[in-house]
């Protein structure tokens, strides 16, 4: 599932972000005032508390999810997200 949240600062005061969620993982890219990635293993951490993005054990998972994310962004023709993904530092 692909999503893009961009209603900032109101109503929820959550930085704009987009991401992909599978049966096991959520990969999120925050942008705007921040440029940060988050990865959660939903089977081990269903409340999404421990960000695994910097964990080298998940490098292949991250690469796979980024590829899937890019494909979904292109499928839904979200040009803003595609540009942000291309500009991302990570």
N, C-alpha and C positions, 0 to 999 in steps of 0.2 A: 504494500500500500504506500502510495506517495502522498505527501501533504506539504503545504506551504502556508505558514502562518506569518502574516505581515501587518497585523493591526497593532502598531506600537506608537505611542506608549499606552494607549487605552484600547480596550477596556481592562486588560489583565496585567499590564506592566511586564510583559514577557518580551524579550528581544525577538525581533523577526528571525524566523528560521524555516528551514525546509529539511525534509528527511525521508527516510524509507523505513518501513517496519515489516518484518517478516514474522514467521511463527516463532523464531527464536531471538531475533535481534532488532534493536532500534538504533539507527545511525542518524544523527542530527547535525546540521551545520547552522550555527548562529552567525548572523552578520549584522552590519550596521555599526553600532558603537563598539562592537566586539567582532572578533573573527575566531570562532572556537568550534571544535568538533566534540561530539560526545557519542559514545558507543555503550550500549547496555545489552547484557545477556539476559533475556526475559525469563529463561528457565532457571538460572541461578539467582537472579535478582529481579523479581517481578515488579518491585516498587521503584525500580530504576534509580538506585542510590549510588552505586559504585560505577563511575565512569571508567571504562576500559580502553579508551581511545589511545592512550600512550603505552599500553601493554603490548610488547613485541609478540607475545603469543597469539595475538589477534590480528596480526598484520595481513594474513591471507583473507581473513573474514572481512576486514576493512576494505581491502582492495576489491573483493567481490561485491560488497555492498555499494561501494562507490560506482562501480561499473553498472550495477543494477539501477542506482539512483540516476546516473547520467541518462540511461536508456529511458527511464520513466519521465524525466524532465523533457527529453526530446519528444517522447510520445505525446505528452500533454502540452507541448509547445510553450513551455514556461521560459520565455527568453530571459527574463530577469534572473531566474535561478541558474540558468545555464551560464550566463555571464559571471555571476557570483562564484559559481563552481570553478570556472576557468581562472578567475582571479584569486581564488583561495590560496593561502600560503601553505596549507597542509595537504 
